[in-house]
Amino acid sequence: MTDTRNEYEAMARTICSLLDKKLGRDIVCLDVHEQTVITDYFVVCSGRNPAQVKALYDEVEDKMAAQGHFLLRSEGYSEGRWAVMDFGSVIVHIFHEQEREFYHLERLWDNGQNRLTLELDDDKGAQDTDNK
């Protein structure tokens, strides 16, 4: 893995940790660099309600900006149902639980080999299966 790829993975893991600390649920990080040219990692998590989806979004945006990582694009914040944050090498999907269940984004991108093991402070919502 190159230094750049290591940096991207570290960024994705940092985002997962921020989401966990803000009580995001069912946090999943997928390495999709071999499946698409649009990004290297997808981070997916759920919030219990629109206010929590927005709070998770705000936390990631603020903390990543403080580290020098700024959003390139974003969608869905105002509705609080499915917010997408594009950091270039990492795209973050924060779903309301109902939308997450309906769209099941992981089904499209999880190939059984690309889910990162997450060592989060609280295992309440982390998906800790990894084949790496």
Backbone torsions as a table, in degrees:
resi	resn	phi	psi	omega
1	MET	NA	133.9	-178.7
2	THR	-76.0	165.8	177.6
3	ASP	-59.0	-39.9	179.6
4	THR	-63.3	-44.9	178.3
5	ARG	-62.3	-37.8	176.1
6	ASN	-61.9	-40.3	178.5
7	GLU	-64.4	-41.9	179.0
8	TYR	-63.6	-43.8	179.0
9	GLU	-64.1	-42.0	178.4
10	ALA	-61.2	-40.2	177.8
11	MET	-63.0	-45.9	179.0
12	ALA	-61.3	-42.5	179.5
13	ARG	-66.0	-37.4	176.8
14	THR	-62.0	-44.0	178.7
15	ILE	-61.6	-43.3	178.1
16	CYS	-59.6	-42.4	179.1
17	SER	-64.2	-41.7	177.5
18	LEU	-61.8	-43.2	179.2
19	LEU	-63.8	-40.7	179.4
20	ASP	-63.1	-45.0	-179.1
21	LYS	-64.6	-24.7	178.8
22	LYS	-96.0	13.6	175.0
23	LEU	70.3	29.8	170.3
24	GLY	-62.8	151.6	-176.2
25	ARG	-113.5	152.5	174.4
26	ASP	49.0	54.0	-177.7
27	ILE	-75.9	128.0	-179.9
28	VAL	-130.4	138.3	175.0
29	CYS	-124.3	122.7	-178.3
30	LEU	-117.0	131.4	173.9
31	ASP	-86.4	108.9	-174.7
32	VAL	-113.8	15.1	-174.7
33	HIS	-62.4	-25.3	178.2
34	GLU	-88.4	-8.0	-176.6
35	GLN	-104.4	-19.9	-176.0
36	THR	-153.7	155.7	177.0
37	VAL	-96.6	-4.0	-174.7
38	ILE	-79.0	-23.0	-178.9
39	THR	-164.7	172.5	176.8
40	ASP	-102.7	-34.0	-176.9
41	TYR	-135.1	142.1	167.6
42	PHE	-110.1	131.3	169.5
43	VAL	-112.4	129.8	-178.5
44	VAL	-128.1	134.3	174.3
45	CYS	-151.5	171.5	-179.3
46	SER	-121.6	149.4	168.4
47	GLY	-117.3	152.2	-175.7
48	ARG	-75.6	-22.0	-178.6
49	ASN	-155.7	168.6	-177.7
50	PRO	-58.0	-36.1	179.0
51	ALA	-63.7	-39.7	178.9
52	GLN	-70.8	-37.4	176.0
53	VAL	-56.7	-45.3	179.3
54	LYS	-66.4	-40.1	179.0
55	ALA	-63.9	-40.8	177.1
56	LEU	-62.8	-45.7	177.9
57	TYR	-57.5	-51.4	-178.2
58	ASP	-58.4	-41.9	-179.8
59	GLU	-62.1	-47.4	-179.8
60	VAL	-64.4	-46.7	-179.0
61	GLU	-59.5	-48.0	-177.6
62	ASP	-65.2	-48.4	-175.9
63	LYS	-70.3	-36.7	178.6
64	MET	-71.4	-37.4	176.3
65	ALA	-62.1	-38.5	178.4
66	ALA	-63.1	-24.5	178.3
67	GLN	-95.1	3.9	177.8
68	GLY	89.8	11.8	178.2
69	HIS	-107.7	112.4	-174.6
70	PHE	-110.6	147.5	177.9
71	LEU	-62.3	136.9	172.4
72	LEU	-89.3	-39.3	179.2
73	ARG	-154.4	158.4	172.8
74	SER	-154.5	157.0	-179.8
75	GLU	-146.4	151.1	167.3
76	GLY	85.6	2.0	-176.7
77	TYR	-61.0	-47.2	-171.8
78	SER	-61.5	-33.0	179.8
79	GLU	-80.1	-29.4	-179.5
80	GLY	67.9	26.3	-179.7
81	ARG	-109.5	-39.4	176.7
82	TRP	-153.3	101.2	179.7
83	ALA	-101.2	132.2	179.2
84	VAL	-115.7	130.5	179.9
85	MET	-121.2	120.6	-177.8
86	ASP	-106.3	109.7	175.5
87	PHE	-102.1	15.1	-178.8
88	GLY	87.3	-82.5	-178.4
89	SER	-79.3	-13.9	178.0
90	VAL	-134.8	128.5	173.9
91	ILE	-114.0	129.0	-176.6
92	VAL	-108.5	129.7	176.3
93	HIS	-115.2	116.4	177.4
94	ILE	-113.4	112.4	-174.5
95	PHE	-105.3	147.5	158.9
96	HIS	-68.8	146.7	-174.2
97	GLU	-53.8	-39.6	-178.2
98	GLN	-66.3	-42.4	178.2
99	GLU	-66.1	-39.1	179.5
100	ARG	-61.4	-44.8	179.5
101	GLU	-63.3	-39.8	-178.0
102	PHE	-69.1	-49.5	-175.6
103	TYR	-81.9	-29.9	178.1
104	HIS	40.5	58.7	-176.1
105	LEU	-55.1	-36.1	-179.1
106	GLU	-59.3	-33.4	-179.6
107	ARG	-57.5	-33.8	-178.1
108	LEU	-77.6	-28.6	-170.1
109	TRP	-115.9	-15.8	-179.7
110	ASP	-83.1	112.6	-178.3
111	ASN	-98.6	9.8	179.8
112	GLY	87.5	-8.7	-178.7
113	GLN	-125.6	-5.8	-168.2
114	ASN	-116.2	12.9	178.9
115	ARG	-88.9	124.7	-179.6
116	LEU	-80.7	143.3	171.6
117	THR	-74.6	130.3	-179.5
118	LEU	-110.9	126.8	176.2
119	GLU	-103.5	89.1	-175.9
120	LEU	-102.1	160.7	-178.0
121	ASP	-61.5	-32.5	-173.9
122	ASP	-135.5	122.2	-177.3
123	ASP	-80.8	14.6	-177.2
124	LYS	-58.6	-30.6	-174.6
125	GLY	-138.0	1.9	-175.7
126	ALA	-78.3	144.4	172.8
127	GLN	-98.5	104.0	-173.5
128	ASP	-104.2	56.4	173.9
129	THR	-120.5	130.5	-177.9
130	ASP	-143.8	141.5	178.1
131	ASN	-111.8	16.7	-179.2
132	LYS	-90.6	NA	NA
